[in-house]
């Protein structure tokens, strides 16, 4: 197309009179520089022709302008004459009766009226006032066409709109509205073409708070008249009422009389138009603030409606709106007052997001208040009892609504779940807890049974859910089923977190429930063994597919074809694909989760059940294994290959500096001790953190695509046999060691392949010297280190470190650091069973000591002391990691709840551990018993005066006791524990003690541990398996395995005949007669640990060795634990050998007693 200024896009004819060939598509405009002498005449002719064409176009345009002006002038004269005629009708000398005057005025006003002239508005008001005393049939000529009446209504509405815009007299508004109401009451169709404008104008009128009482009454009547009229297109009226009136705000007049309108509005019609409109593509063009006002007004109307028969309609409409607005609500509800949170340095873009209007926020919060949730469930139960045929549909609506509330109000999630937990749903057999009701519905869904039995390929079922874009009945039904499944899992996870082992096992081993209502309720929520078994199968199959085949979920031929088509259409500028996508995306409300979220909730539920089973087995042996889905022979090699690919990916991402990590922890946790409180960050910092989180999530997804088998080992390792995982772990270590050795520059004489980190260590200051020498090398501790022990005078001990001294060094440092309060460093403490965990008071005690010395938090000295303490925790984590890396077993036993924090399944290596009452037993037995007593208390707990606060000790052991009170929730000191919320209180206490209070110490230790052992490696094991990885296998010592993997030296070395020395034969005979406890003492005497390596004694490093200890049978056996060497004298009798060996292992005899 040729661009012209004439409006004509037709290509001009190209006439060539020169006889020369040319480009027929070239521009025909004349330019002198392009003209040669040979074509000058032709070019002049072309230029003249174009000038004549331009002149003709100019003359035509001038004629059109003149015609338009003449028409405008004629119309203006006509309208002025009509205005004079109209004015003469209403002069004082006019004697016409209204029956003759009104029809003439009707014709005139329709001809000349324009809203731009105030005198026309005044004339229309005069006409409207004149109609007050006339019958409605006489205000217009007889048999007038209905379109003329519609035009009159439109002019009346425009006049009111102009008055509102100019803030003119309210008297005229009242007169005009009165006529509109009369016409709308008599002929509802007359207002339909202007109904949207009508309600929009009324919304602006209702915004005025100082309107006279008489006008307010007219406005209320004006609002209700179209809604009550029996129009043939009543839905159009309700559509305008919803999207032209309710979307405005604030509307004080309407909001103050909301109870009146709750009786006027026909709830099903309003619900229908809202659902239909929000399910269309036009919802994308509506401002979010308008939709929020619509939601708030609808909540207000629905809360006052007494029509219980239509509560499902109300629930569906509410769910539809919340599903669309949930991202907006969750963000806006978290914003404080714009005045309080204003940042003078914030950019304009950052200040665009404003907090919600108080009316909106109040109505939204009413949905999650105790009364709101309880009323919702009561209405649901009422409708369910009256119409059992709608059980599944109603349940799916309830599930969608609750899931959306959890998305909108994450801070109120526990309160919402607690109300669901406390309520019951009526069924034919009686009332059942909500979670049991959801379970019964869930068990009957096709989705659950398909994924449990794998009657359809799980990947196809999940693909339909994750990428569903059609509104077919099958997809709609499946999405409704998914809502029920997801709500059950969310609520069941919450209940698992609240229940202790006795509560959980009450369903597996039914007993007579106690009379305590709360105890009975939580035990009534327990599932039977058969139910748990089929639930875990469903969770295994679904989670396995989501982790193992995440990439294939988005690689179906249909998806690839659609993506290809989208790229082509985008290239050619077509918007059809985009529109279709938007249409599919907004065709119906959805709570559909993305892949990561769906995988997360399934994995959490599965892991919590697995942890229960691993702590106290109740499922069949090998129930969790899925070896049939994994090729055993190729699995290990495939995992190693995936690990190598991820290592290559990691090399492109620089790791954060450990110093910055500690500073970040100090900043973010300096005043963060309650479950909810935290230091307020600037807007810029929040944005930066959000960006970093998005980058981490993108990297997590990319790594998941690179290693599906690694994802299985990270998120659900229990499907792989333990021995296989240990082998994989050792191969990961060897792979990492080879990778690090390969980075050494072979040409640099100062960095040869056998380079090591050297250190001189005093035995009296093992940890301090180790920290001073090795902290700065970071993950360089993985490399070979060379230790030289020196005495108190600095003289080195004799010997060469061939690996044994390093082992002795690591074990000695760990023993010193993890010692008891009298012998240790005070960083770890232990429970009554001797299980270790970070001292929760360590950081608080240091803070209090610094305050006592007059050091302020703003002083550099404060920061240095705090950072040093956390660095020591971090270094201790590296020492434990180094022992695991080298395969050195240490005789340490950690608390189970502390071991649960080691694995990492979240982005940025964050632990997902939340704490539970069951784990509280491992930390504080007395507190655990106290919480159980509170849970089982039969009286009214509110009489005890307990609030949501906790008292922490902040003084060091041995010092005068000092405590501080901290809030568990916002306003915790004003929130009292009741029978209903006692389980939440117990849960928050457990989380505070186990997670929040020791968070800095634990985070620092885990940072050090994960610097040596990658978090994904730790994620392959549960808490008991990690303990075995650190300290060895606690099963009985296998003497034959130990004998096969023992090395003999000196006189005991086996000769060519293959026969053992007589003393060696006696030794194994004695060992065979020992009890398992005595065998463990021998093993600890030689190797410093009483447990065997996980894969047998073939993995012991160095190997178990026995060497000739001389001929003196009075000597005791001695050891060199650094090299796992037993120096055994040549005893000749079994009795002597037994006595000497028992004496040595029970007396801890070493070189000095031998």
FENWO-V997679 format. One record per backbone hydrogen bond with DSSP energy under -1.0 kcal/mol. CO is the residue of the C=O (numbers start at 1). NH is the residue of the N-H. E is the energy in kcal/mol with one decimal. If there is no record, write none. Layout:
# FENWO-V997679
CO | NH | E
CO | NH | E
This chain:
# FENWO-V997679
23 | 26 | -1.7
31 | 34 | -1.5
32 | 35 | -1.5
37 | 40 | -1.0
39 | 43 | -2.4
40 | 44 | -2.3
41 | 45 | -2.0
42 | 46 | -2.2
43 | 47 | -2.3
44 | 48 | -2.5
45 | 49 | -2.2
46 | 50 | -2.0
47 | 51 | -2.1
48 | 52 | -2.2
49 | 53 | -1.9
50 | 54 | -2.2
51 | 55 | -2.1
52 | 56 | -2.2
53 | 57 | -2.1
54 | 58 | -2.0
55 | 59 | -2.2
56 | 60 | -2.4
57 | 61 | -2.2
58 | 62 | -2.3
59 | 63 | -2.2
60 | 64 | -2.1
61 | 65 | -2.2
62 | 66 | -2.2
63 | 67 | -2.4
64 | 68 | -2.4
65 | 69 | -2.5
66 | 70 | -2.6
67 | 71 | -2.5
68 | 72 | -2.4
69 | 73 | -2.8
70 | 74 | -2.4
71 | 75 | -2.5
72 | 76 | -2.5
73 | 77 | -2.2
74 | 78 | -2.4
75 | 79 | -3.1
76 | 80 | -2.3
77 | 81 | -2.4
78 | 82 | -2.3
79 | 83 | -2.3
80 | 84 | -2.3
81 | 85 | -2.2
82 | 86 | -2.6
83 | 87 | -2.9
84 | 88 | -2.2
85 | 89 | -1.4
88 | 91 | -1.1
91 | 94 | -1.5
97 | 100 | -1.7
97 | 101 | -2.8
98 | 102 | -2.6
100 | 104 | -1.2
101 | 105 | -2.8
102 | 106 | -2.6
103 | 107 | -1.9
104 | 108 | -2.4
105 | 109 | -3.0
106 | 110 | -1.7
107 | 111 | -1.1
108 | 112 | -2.2
109 | 113 | -1.5
114 | 117 | -1.4
117 | 121 | -1.6
118 | 122 | -2.2
119 | 123 | -2.3
120 | 124 | -2.7
121 | 125 | -2.3
122 | 126 | -2.1
123 | 127 | -2.6
124 | 128 | -2.6
125 | 129 | -2.5
126 | 130 | -2.0
127 | 131 | -1.1
129 | 132 | -1.2
131 | 134 | -1.3
135 | 138 | -1.4
136 | 139 | -1.1
141 | 144 | -1.2
145 | 148 | -1.6
145 | 149 | -1.0
146 | 150 | -2.2
147 | 151 | -1.9
148 | 152 | -2.2
149 | 153 | -2.4
150 | 154 | -2.2
151 | 155 | -2.4
152 | 156 | -2.5
153 | 157 | -2.4
154 | 158 | -2.3
155 | 159 | -2.4
156 | 160 | -2.2
157 | 161 | -2.4
158 | 162 | -2.3
159 | 163 | -2.3
160 | 164 | -2.5
161 | 165 | -2.4
162 | 166 | -2.5
163 | 168 | -2.3
170 | 174 | -2.1
171 | 175 | -2.0
172 | 176 | -2.6
173 | 177 | -2.7
174 | 178 | -2.0
175 | 179 | -1.6
176 | 180 | -2.1
177 | 181 | -2.7
178 | 182 | -2.0
179 | 183 | -2.5
180 | 184 | -2.9
181 | 185 | -2.3
182 | 186 | -2.0
183 | 187 | -3.4
187 | 190 | -1.8
188 | 191 | -1.1
192 | 195 | -1.5
194 | 198 | -2.4
195 | 199 | -2.2
196 | 200 | -1.8
197 | 201 | -2.4
198 | 202 | -2.2
199 | 203 | -2.0
200 | 204 | -1.5
201 | 205 | -1.9
202 | 206 | -2.6
205 | 208 | -1.3
206 | 253 | -1.7
212 | 216 | -2.3
213 | 217 | -2.1
214 | 218 | -1.9
215 | 219 | -2.5
216 | 220 | -2.5
217 | 221 | -2.1
218 | 222 | -2.9
219 | 223 | -2.4
220 | 224 | -1.7
221 | 225 | -2.3
224 | 228 | -1.9
225 | 229 | -1.4
229 | 231 | -1.7
234 | 238 | -1.9
235 | 239 | -2.4
236 | 240 | -2.2
237 | 241 | -2.6
238 | 242 | -2.3
239 | 243 | -2.9
240 | 244 | -2.3
241 | 246 | -2.3
245 | 248 | -1.8
251 | 255 | -2.7
252 | 256 | -2.5
257 | 261 | -1.6
258 | 262 | -1.8
261 | 265 | -2.9
266 | 270 | -2.0
267 | 271 | -2.7
268 | 272 | -2.3
269 | 273 | -2.3
270 | 274 | -1.8
271 | 275 | -2.4
272 | 276 | -2.6
273 | 277 | -2.2
274 | 278 | -2.5
275 | 279 | -1.2
277 | 280 | -1.4
280 | 283 | -1.0
281 | 284 | -1.7
282 | 285 | -1.5
283 | 286 | -1.1
287 | 291 | -1.7
288 | 292 | -2.0
289 | 293 | -2.0
290 | 294 | -2.3
291 | 295 | -2.3
292 | 296 | -2.6
293 | 297 | -2.7
294 | 298 | -2.3
295 | 299 | -2.6
296 | 300 | -2.1
297 | 301 | -2.5
298 | 302 | -3.0
299 | 303 | -2.3
306 | 308 | -1.4
307 | 310 | -1.1
308 | 311 | -1.3
310 | 314 | -1.9
311 | 315 | -2.7
312 | 316 | -2.6
313 | 317 | -2.4
314 | 318 | -2.6
315 | 319 | -2.6
316 | 320 | -2.4
317 | 321 | -2.1
318 | 322 | -2.6
319 | 323 | -2.6
320 | 324 | -1.3
321 | 325 | -2.1
322 | 326 | -1.4
325 | 329 | -2.9
326 | 330 | -2.6
327 | 331 | -1.5
328 | 332 | -2.8
329 | 333 | -2.8
332 | 335 | -1.2
337 | 341 | -2.5
343 | 346 | -2.1
347 | 351 | -1.0
357 | 361 | -2.5
358 | 362 | -2.5
359 | 363 | -2.0
360 | 364 | -2.6
361 | 365 | -2.6
362 | 366 | -1.4
364 | 367 | -1.4
369 | 373 | -2.4
370 | 374 | -2.3
371 | 375 | -2.7
372 | 376 | -2.0
373 | 377 | -2.3
374 | 378 | -2.3
375 | 379 | -2.8
376 | 380 | -2.2
377 | 381 | -2.5
378 | 382 | -2.4
379 | 383 | -2.5
380 | 384 | -2.2
381 | 385 | -2.3
382 | 386 | -1.6
383 | 387 | -1.5
387 | 390 | -1.4
388 | 391 | -1.5
390 | 394 | -3.0
391 | 395 | -2.3
392 | 396 | -2.5
393 | 397 | -2.0
394 | 398 | -2.7
395 | 399 | -2.8
396 | 400 | -2.6
397 | 401 | -2.7
398 | 402 | -2.7
399 | 403 | -2.7
400 | 404 | -2.0
401 | 405 | -2.3
402 | 406 | -2.2
403 | 407 | -1.5
404 | 408 | -2.6
405 | 409 | -2.8
409 | 412 | -1.4
410 | 413 | -1.3
412 | 416 | -2.3
413 | 417 | -2.5
414 | 418 | -2.3
415 | 419 | -2.0
416 | 420 | -2.0
417 | 421 | -2.6
418 | 422 | -2.1
419 | 423 | -1.5
423 | 434 | -1.4
425 | 432 | -2.3
427 | 430 | -2.4
430 | 427 | -1.5
432 | 425 | -3.0
433 | 437 | -2.3
434 | 438 | -2.6
435 | 439 | -1.9
436 | 440 | -2.3
437 | 441 | -2.0
438 | 442 | -2.8
439 | 443 | -2.5
442 | 445 | -1.4
445 | 449 | -1.7
446 | 450 | -2.6
447 | 451 | -2.4
448 | 452 | -2.1
449 | 453 | -2.4
450 | 454 | -1.4
457 | 460 | -1.1
457 | 461 | -1.6
458 | 462 | -2.7
459 | 463 | -1.9
460 | 464 | -1.9
461 | 465 | -1.4
462 | 466 | -2.8
463 | 467 | -2.1
472 | 476 | -2.6
473 | 477 | -2.4
474 | 478 | -2.4
475 | 479 | -2.4
476 | 480 | -2.1
477 | 481 | -2.0
478 | 482 | -2.5
479 | 483 | -1.9
480 | 484 | -1.5
481 | 485 | -2.3
482 | 486 | -2.9
483 | 487 | -2.4
484 | 488 | -2.3
485 | 489 | -2.4
486 | 490 | -2.4
487 | 491 | -2.6
488 | 492 | -3.0
489 | 493 | -2.4
490 | 494 | -1.7
491 | 495 | -2.1
492 | 496 | -2.6
493 | 497 | -1.9
494 | 498 | -1.3
495 | 499 | -2.2
500 | 504 | -2.4
501 | 505 | -2.8
504 | 507 | -1.0
505 | 509 | -3.1
516 | 520 | -2.9
517 | 521 | -2.4
518 | 522 | -2.3
519 | 523 | -2.0
520 | 524 | -2.2
521 | 525 | -1.0
523 | 526 | -1.2
528 | 532 | -2.6
529 | 533 | -2.3
530 | 534 | -2.0
531 | 535 | -2.3
532 | 536 | -2.7
533 | 537 | -1.7
534 | 538 | -2.1
535 | 539 | -2.5
536 | 540 | -2.8
537 | 541 | -2.6
538 | 542 | -2.3
539 | 543 | -2.7
540 | 544 | -2.6
541 | 545 | -1.6
542 | 546 | -2.2
543 | 547 | -2.3
544 | 548 | -3.2
545 | 549 | -2.1
549 | 553 | -1.3
551 | 554 | -1.2
552 | 555 | -1.6
556 | 560 | -2.5
557 | 561 | -2.5
558 | 562 | -2.4
559 | 563 | -2.5
560 | 564 | -2.4
561 | 565 | -2.6
562 | 566 | -2.3
563 | 567 | -2.0
564 | 568 | -2.2
565 | 569 | -2.8
566 | 570 | -2.3
567 | 571 | -2.0
568 | 572 | -2.0
569 | 574 | -3.1
575 | 579 | -2.5
576 | 580 | -2.5
577 | 581 | -2.6
578 | 582 | -2.6
579 | 583 | -2.7
580 | 584 | -2.6
581 | 585 | -2.5
582 | 586 | -2.0
594 | 598 | -2.7
595 | 599 | -2.5
596 | 600 | -2.0
597 | 601 | -2.2
598 | 602 | -1.8
599 | 603 | -2.2
600 | 604 | -2.5
601 | 605 | -1.9
602 | 606 | -2.3
603 | 607 | -2.9
604 | 608 | -2.4
605 | 609 | -1.8
606 | 610 | -2.3
607 | 611 | -2.7
608 | 612 | -1.7
609 | 613 | -2.2
610 | 614 | -2.8
611 | 615 | -1.7
612 | 616 | -2.4
620 | 623 | -1.7
626 | 629 | -1.6
631 | 635 | -1.8
634 | 638 | -2.4
635 | 639 | -2.5
636 | 640 | -2.4
637 | 641 | -2.1
638 | 642 | -2.2
639 | 643 | -2.4
640 | 644 | -2.1
641 | 645 | -1.9
642 | 646 | -2.3
643 | 647 | -2.2
644 | 648 | -2.0
645 | 649 | -1.8
646 | 650 | -2.6
647 | 651 | -1.6
649 | 652 | -1.1
650 | 653 | -1.8
657 | 661 | -1.7
658 | 662 | -2.0
659 | 663 | -2.3
660 | 664 | -2.5
661 | 665 | -2.2
662 | 666 | -2.4
663 | 667 | -2.5
664 | 668 | -2.8
665 | 669 | -1.5
669 | 672 | -1.3
682 | 686 | -2.3
683 | 687 | -2.5
684 | 688 | -2.4
685 | 689 | -2.5
686 | 690 | -2.3
687 | 691 | -2.4
688 | 692 | -2.4
689 | 693 | -2.3
690 | 694 | -2.2
691 | 695 | -2.2
692 | 696 | -2.2
693 | 697 | -2.4
694 | 698 | -2.3
695 | 699 | -2.2
696 | 700 | -2.6
697 | 701 | -2.3
698 | 702 | -2.2
699 | 703 | -2.8
700 | 704 | -2.3
701 | 705 | -1.9
702 | 706 | -1.7
703 | 707 | -1.9
707 | 711 | -1.8
708 | 712 | -1.6
709 | 713 | -2.0
710 | 714 | -1.9
711 | 715 | -2.6
712 | 716 | -2.2
716 | 719 | -1.4
717 | 720 | -2.3
719 | 626 | -2.4
721 | 725 | -1.8
722 | 726 | -2.3
723 | 727 | -2.1
724 | 728 | -2.2
725 | 729 | -2.5
726 | 730 | -2.4
727 | 731 | -2.0
728 | 732 | -2.4
729 | 733 | -2.1
730 | 734 | -2.2
731 | 735 | -2.6
732 | 736 | -2.6
733 | 737 | -2.7
734 | 738 | -2.5
735 | 739 | -2.2
736 | 740 | -2.3
737 | 741 | -2.6
738 | 742 | -1.8
740 | 743 | -1.0
741 | 744 | -1.1
748 | 751 | -1.7
752 | 755 | -2.3
757 | 786 | -3.5
759 | 788 | -2.2
761 | 790 | -2.5
762 | 765 | -1.2
765 | 769 | -2.3
766 | 770 | -2.4
767 | 771 | -2.9
768 | 772 | -2.4
769 | 773 | -2.0
770 | 774 | -2.5
771 | 775 | -1.8
775 | 778 | -1.7
777 | 780 | -2.5
778 | 781 | -1.5
779 | 782 | -1.8
780 | 783 | -1.6
784 | 757 | -1.8
786 | 759 | -1.6
788 | 761 | -2.5
789 | 797 | -3.2
791 | 794 | -1.8
795 | 791 | -2.3
800 | 802 | -1.2
803 | 807 | -1.8
804 | 808 | -2.4
805 | 809 | -2.8
806 | 810 | -2.6
807 | 811 | -2.5
808 | 812 | -2.5
809 | 813 | -2.7
810 | 814 | -2.3
811 | 815 | -2.4
812 | 816 | -2.3
813 | 817 | -2.6
814 | 818 | -2.6
820 | 824 | -4.3
827 | 839 | -2.7
829 | 837 | -2.1
831 | 834 | -1.9
835 | 831 | -1.6
836 | 895 | -3.4
837 | 829 | -2.7
839 | 842 | -1.5
841 | 845 | -3.1
842 | 846 | -1.8
843 | 847 | -2.4
844 | 848 | -2.6
845 | 849 | -2.4
846 | 850 | -2.4
847 | 851 | -2.3
848 | 852 | -2.2
849 | 853 | -1.3
850 | 855 | -2.6
851 | 854 | -1.6
856 | 859 | -1.5
859 | 863 | -1.4
860 | 864 | -2.4
861 | 865 | -2.3
862 | 866 | -2.4
863 | 867 | -2.7
864 | 868 | -2.3
865 | 869 | -2.1
866 | 870 | -2.1
867 | 871 | -2.3
868 | 872 | -2.0
869 | 873 | -1.9
870 | 874 | -2.5
871 | 875 | -2.8
872 | 876 | -2.1
873 | 877 | -1.9
874 | 878 | -1.7
875 | 879 | -2.1
876 | 880 | -2.0
877 | 881 | -2.3
878 | 882 | -2.9
879 | 883 | -2.1
880 | 884 | -2.0
881 | 885 | -2.6
882 | 886 | -2.4
883 | 888 | -2.6
890 | 892 | -2.2
893 | 836 | -2.6
895 | 899 | -2.0
896 | 900 | -1.7
898 | 901 | -1.1
899 | 902 | -1.2
907 | 910 | -1.1
910 | 906 | -1.6
916 | 920 | -1.1
919 | 922 | -1.0
920 | 924 | -2.7
924 | 928 | -2.3
925 | 929 | -2.3
926 | 930 | -2.3
927 | 931 | -2.4
928 | 932 | -2.1
929 | 933 | -2.4
930 | 934 | -2.0
931 | 935 | -2.4
932 | 936 | -2.2
940 | 943 | -1.5
941 | 944 | -2.3
946 | 977 | -3.4
947 | 949 | -2.0
948 | 968 | -2.6
950 | 966 | -3.0
952 | 964 | -2.1
956 | 959 | -2.0
962 | 954 | -2.8
964 | 952 | -3.0
966 | 950 | -2.6
969 | 972 | -1.8
971 | 974 | -1.6
972 | 948 | -1.6
975 | 948 | -1.9
981 | 985 | -2.1
982 | 986 | -2.5
983 | 987 | -2.3
984 | 988 | -2.7
985 | 989 | -2.5
986 | 990 | -2.4
987 | 991 | -2.3
988 | 992 | -2.5
989 | 993 | -2.6
990 | 994 | -2.5
991 | 995 | -2.5
991 | 996 | -1.9
992 | 997 | -3.1
996 | 999 | -1.6
998 | 1002 | -2.6
999 | 1003 | -2.7
1000 | 1004 | -2.2
1001 | 1005 | -2.5
1002 | 1006 | -2.8
1003 | 1007 | -2.0
1004 | 1008 | -1.9
1005 | 1009 | -2.6
1006 | 1010 | -2.9
1009 | 1012 | -1.0
1009 | 1013 | -3.0
1014 | 1017 | -1.1
1014 | 1018 | -1.7
1015 | 1019 | -2.0
1017 | 1020 | -1.4
1018 | 1021 | -1.7
1022 | 1026 | -2.4
1023 | 1027 | -1.8
1024 | 1028 | -1.7
1025 | 1029 | -2.0
1026 | 1030 | -2.0
1027 | 1031 | -2.9
1028 | 1032 | -2.2
1030 | 890 | -1.8
1033 | 1092 | -1.2
1037 | 1039 | -1.0
1038 | 1042 | -2.2
1039 | 1043 | -2.8
1040 | 1044 | -2.2
1041 | 1045 | -1.2
1043 | 1046 | -1.1
1047 | 1106 | -2.3
1049 | 1052 | -1.3
1050 | 1053 | -1.3
1055 | 1058 | -1.4
1061 | 1065 | -2.3
1062 | 1066 | -2.3
1063 | 1067 | -2.5
1064 | 1068 | -2.3
1065 | 1069 | -1.8
1066 | 1070 | -2.7
1067 | 1071 | -2.7
1068 | 1072 | -2.0
1069 | 1073 | -1.1
1075 | 1079 | -2.4
1076 | 1080 | -2.1
1077 | 1081 | -1.7
1078 | 1082 | -2.1
1079 | 1083 | -2.5
1080 | 1084 | -2.8
1081 | 1085 | -2.3
1082 | 1086 | -1.8
1083 | 1087 | -3.2
1084 | 1088 | -2.0
1092 | 1033 | -4.8
1093 | 1096 | -1.5
1096 | 1099 | -2.0
1104 | 1047 | -2.8
1105 | 1126 | -2.7
1106 | 1049 | -2.0
1107 | 1128 | -2.2
1110 | 1130 | -3.1
1112 | 1115 | -1.1
1118 | 1127 | -3.5
1120 | 1123 | -1.7
1120 | 1125 | -2.0
1124 | 1105 | -2.6
1125 | 1120 | -2.3
1126 | 1107 | -2.7
1127 | 1118 | -1.9
1128 | 1109 | -2.1
1129 | 1131 | -2.0
1133 | 1137 | -2.0
1134 | 1138 | -2.6
1135 | 1139 | -2.6
1136 | 1140 | -2.8
1137 | 1141 | -2.3
1138 | 1142 | -2.7
1139 | 1143 | -2.5
1140 | 1144 | -2.2
1141 | 1145 | -2.4
1142 | 1146 | -2.0
1143 | 1147 | -1.7
1144 | 1149 | -2.0
